[in-house]
């Protein structure tokens, strides 16, 4: 079994660089998917209140026979609960759904700068409480732009440990990624293969053929070598194993430059833009 590298966060905790994401996995199928991921060797599970499948994540971890401390669990605050008292209740709900007394990492899922008077700072200060209490070992944000991070730096006490953003060869999100590198904020890449859009790119397929790897492995390895944290999602056991087999090969000279040149900027974005996204689940 491959050994997944860990990254040291700015709060002294460590996080496995490769994880398993459960976005868009049906709640009824989540426990089995996570159980299979744990059998493959994943020890980092990324979920969220908004996904509605935290319960299945907790169920699979408890049934695995692994100690809770062996599995790194991330969840995220739902968009409807940014007010501090709402955030506290929502966090309690996450712990209850998972069946744990702590999470390893808890994130603000979206900044929602056009809602709640744009006051994601008070939301962040509530997450600082969860960290101080030890109920979230680390805290971070998701989909925050550099300007949002600057505001936290000016008005809050704790620097986010991670920022989970859309990042893949077609959207390299360089301003946000660079800000994180300069300020000790680890970058987690969601949609790391652009929902599959990059897998047929001739640059990717040429590298894959030359290295004897799949296009997905090439792109995920590109992330790993950049220092990103990635958590590809699949419910297919074979694909789960493929996505896990990233640590017995390296990209060759020139491969990074070729993949870096695929950046399309905003035209490559597959999800909503954080400055305007204002969705609150009904």
Number of C-alpha atoms within 10 A of each C-alpha: 8 12 14 19 14 13 17 15 16 17 15 9 14 15 22 20 20 27 26 25 24 28 19 14 19 14 16 12 13 24 23 16 25 28 20 19 26 19 13 18 18 24 23 25 23 22 24 21 19 18 16 20 23 27 20 25 24 23 18 21 23 16 10 15 8 13 9 15 9 10 19 18 27 22 26 24 25 23 20 18 18 26 15 17 12 16 22 19 11 19 25 14 14 25 19 15 18 22 17 14 12 22 24 21 23 30 25 27 23 23 28 24 17 13 17 15 8 12 15 22 20 18 21 27 17 19 28 21 14 20 20 12 11 14 20 24 16 27 27 24 28 24 25 23 21 15 12 19 21 13 12 19 15 9 12 15 11 17 19 27 24 23 25 24 24 23 27 28 24 23 21 23 21 12 10 21 22 14 18 20 12 10 14 17 23 25 25 25 25 23 23 28 24 20 14 12 14 20 19 12 13 11 16 22 19 14 20 19 12 9 15 12 16 16 24 23 22 27 25 25 21 22 23 18 12 11 15 21 25 27 24 23 23 20 17 12 14 11 14 20 17 15 22 24 19 22 14 7 13 14 15 10 8 9 17 15 9 14 19 16 13 18 18 14 13 12 9 18 18 16 12 12 14 18 16 12 16 17 12 12 8 4
